[in-house]
């Protein structure tokens, strides 16, 4: 039996608002498929010249509203500007949000469906991703109902310059960090998890592992603690993402 943990969230209203705002900001929207009457959209914004390619996604779990709301706030504040080429997927699970549950309407946890996809949502998302270039940096925004504070996963197989400590330190200056030595069954240090296992050994891939395998060498899964007030969770995500982007894009600009 499903347990409703989050308040219902209207995906159609959210997607319409996101698409309208993005269009005014120069994004082009594509409908990957339609889920329960709601378009599953991806948005791209390209800037002339050599720019980093940055991907952000949210809304893969229907009981994690802070993630899409944070992405919308970043969009409305103009963070996705001419410094980069942007790829946004703001709501991957439209059928989960009206019921406030993790899974889609068919009971599938979409964030375990990326290795051998069966769900309509992930099949459409993977098809769209196949036509995109490699990304220089990726963010997947989430929440955790069991966490005592903010934390993140870093997938960085080529040992590129890390943004993890910077994000944790900045968020930690105003909000709680989960300092547990083990989070979600994995070793953690100071709110950072760096999985070192071979993804090929896992049968059920989250989005982040799929991105690592085929689309990027640097990605972050950001986890806000669901027990905290929604505005604070949104603020945690926006602070982490904007801090990382400003630092990364300054470095990219100075390297040219």
C-alpha positions in Angstrom: 0.0 0.0 0.0 1.3 3.5 -0.9 2.1 5.9 1.9 1.4 9.5 1.0 4.1 11.6 2.6 4.0 14.9 0.7 1.2 17.2 -0.1 -0.3 16.9 -3.6 1.5 19.0 -6.2 -0.1 20.0 -9.5 2.3 19.0 -12.2 0.4 20.6 -15.1 0.4 24.0 -13.4 4.1 23.7 -12.6 5.1 22.5 -16.0 3.1 25.3 -17.7 4.7 28.0 -15.4 8.2 26.5 -16.0 7.8 26.4 -19.8 6.4 29.9 -20.0 9.2 31.4 -17.9 11.8 29.4 -19.8 10.5 30.6 -23.1 10.8 34.2 -22.1 14.3 33.5 -21.0 15.3 32.1 -24.4 14.8 28.4 -23.8 13.4 26.0 -26.4 11.0 23.4 -25.0 10.6 19.8 -26.3 7.8 17.4 -25.2 9.5 14.0 -24.8 6.1 12.3 -24.1 2.9 12.9 -22.2 2.2 11.3 -18.8 -1.3 11.3 -17.4 -2.2 14.3 -19.4 0.9 16.3 -18.5 3.8 16.9 -20.9 7.2 15.6 -20.0 9.4 18.4 -21.1 13.0 19.1 -21.7 14.4 22.6 -22.3 17.6 23.8 -23.9 19.2 27.2 -24.1 22.2 27.6 -26.4 24.6 30.5 -26.5 26.9 31.2 -29.4 30.6 30.4 -28.9 32.3 27.9 -26.7 30.4 27.4 -23.5 30.2 24.7 -20.8 27.3 22.3 -21.3 25.3 22.0 -18.0 22.4 19.7 -17.3 20.0 19.8 -14.4 17.0 17.6 -13.6 14.4 17.3 -10.8 11.1 15.8 -10.0 11.9 12.1 -10.5 10.2 11.3 -7.2 6.6 12.6 -6.6 7.1 13.1 -2.8 10.1 15.5 -3.3 8.6 18.9 -4.3 11.6 21.0 -3.1 13.6 19.8 -6.1 11.4 21.1 -9.0 10.5 24.2 -7.0 14.2 25.0 -6.5 14.9 24.6 -10.3 12.0 27.0 -11.0 13.3 29.5 -8.6 16.8 29.4 -10.2 15.2 29.9 -13.6 13.1 32.8 -12.4 16.1 34.5 -10.9 18.0 34.3 -14.2 20.7 32.0 -13.1 20.6 30.1 -16.4 22.2 32.9 -18.4 24.6 33.3 -21.3 27.6 31.8 -19.3 26.7 28.2 -20.4 24.6 26.0 -22.7 21.8 24.7 -20.5 19.8 21.5 -20.5 16.9 21.3 -18.0 14.4 18.5 -17.3 12.2 20.0 -14.5 9.7 17.2 -13.7 10.5 13.6 -14.6 7.5 12.0 -12.7 4.3 14.0 -13.3 2.0 11.2 -12.2 3.7 10.9 -8.8 3.2 14.5 -7.6 -0.6 14.7 -7.5 -0.5 11.7 -5.1 2.6 12.8 -3.2 4.3 9.5 -3.6 7.8 8.4 -4.8 6.7 6.1 -7.7 4.9 6.8 -10.9 1.3 5.8 -11.5 2.4 2.3 -12.5 4.3 1.9 -9.2 7.7 2.2 -10.7 10.6 4.0 -9.0 11.9 5.8 -12.0 15.2 6.4 -10.3 15.9 2.7 -10.4 14.9 2.3 -14.1 17.7 3.7 -16.1 19.8 0.6 -16.9 17.1 -1.4 -18.6 14.2 1.1 -18.8 10.7 -0.1 -18.9 8.7 3.0 -17.8 7.4 5.4 -20.4 9.0 8.3 -18.6 12.5 6.9 -18.5 12.3 5.5 -22.1 11.4 9.0 -23.4 14.1 10.7 -21.3 16.8 8.3 -22.4 15.7 8.8 -26.0 16.0 12.5 -25.6 19.4 12.2 -23.9 20.8 10.1 -26.8 20.5 13.2 -29.1 22.3 15.6 -26.7 26.0 16.3 -26.5 28.1 15.2 -23.6 27.6 17.4 -20.5 30.5 19.1 -18.7 28.5 19.1 -15.4 25.3 17.6 -14.2 23.0 18.1 -11.2 20.1 15.8 -10.1 18.0 17.4 -7.4 16.3 15.2 -4.8 15.0 15.0 -1.2 15.6 12.4 1.5 12.8 11.6 4.0 15.3 10.0 6.5 18.1 12.6 6.4 18.9 14.9 9.4 20.4 17.5 7.1 21.6 18.4 3.6 24.0 16.0 1.8 25.2 15.1 -1.7 26.6 12.4 -3.9 29.6 13.1 -6.1 30.3 10.9 -9.2 33.7 12.1 -10.4 35.5 9.1 -12.0 38.2 11.3 -13.7 39.1 13.1 -10.4 38.2 16.5 -11.8 38.1 19.5 -9.6 35.4 18.8 -7.0 32.6 21.2 -6.1 31.3 19.0 -3.3 33.0 20.6 -0.3 32.2 24.1 -1.6 28.5 23.3 -1.8 28.4 21.6 1.6 30.4 24.4 3.3 28.2 27.1 1.8 24.9 25.4 2.6 26.2 24.5 6.1 26.8 28.2 6.9 23.0 28.7 7.0 21.5 25.2 7.3 21.9 21.8 8.8 24.3 19.2 7.2 23.9 15.5 7.7 27.2 14.5 9.3 26.4 10.9 9.7 29.2 8.5 8.9 26.8 6.4 6.9 23.9 7.7 4.8 21.5 5.6 2.8 23.7 2.6 3.6 26.8 4.2 2.2 29.9 5.6 3.8 29.7 9.4 4.1 32.0 12.1 5.4 30.9 15.6 6.2 27.7 15.3 4.2 29.5 14.0 1.1 29.1 10.5 -0.4 31.5 9.4 -3.1 30.5 5.9 -4.3 33.5 3.9 -5.5 31.8 0.8 -6.8 31.6 -0.2 -10.5 28.2 0.9 -11.8 28.2 -2.1 -14.2 27.7 -4.3 -11.1 24.4 -2.7 -10.3 21.3 -4.0 -11.9 19.1 -1.0 -11.2 20.5 2.4 -12.2 19.5 5.8 -10.9 19.6 8.7 -13.4 23.0 9.7 -12.1 24.6 6.4 -12.9 23.2 6.5 -16.4 24.5 10.0 -16.9 28.0 8.9 -15.6 28.0 6.0 -18.0 27.0 7.9 -21.2 26.9 11.6 -20.7 29.3 13.2 -18.2 32.4 12.7 -16.0 31.2 15.0 -13.2 27.7 14.9 -11.6 26.1 15.7 -8.3 23.0 14.3 -6.7 21.8 16.8 -4.2 19.6 15.7 -1.2 17.5 18.1 0.9 16.1 16.8 4.2 12.3 16.3 3.8 11.6 16.8 7.5 12.6 20.4 7.2 10.1 23.2 6.1 9.6 23.3 2.3 10.9 26.9 1.9 14.1 25.9 3.7 14.6 22.8 1.5 14.2 24.9 -1.6 16.7 27.5 -0.2 19.2 24.7 0.5 19.0 23.5 -3.1 19.2 26.9 -4.7 22.2 27.9 -2.5 24.1 24.7 -3.4 23.4 24.9 -7.1 24.1 28.6 -7.5 27.3 28.4 -5.5 28.6 25.5 -7.6 27.6 27.2 -10.9 29.2 30.5 -10.0 32.4 28.8 -9.0 32.5 26.4 -11.9 31.6 29.1 -14.5 34.2 31.6 -13.2 36.8 28.9 -13.6 35.6 28.0 -17.1 35.7 31.7 -18.1 39.3 32.3 -16.7 40.5 29.2 -18.5 39.7 30.6 -21.9 
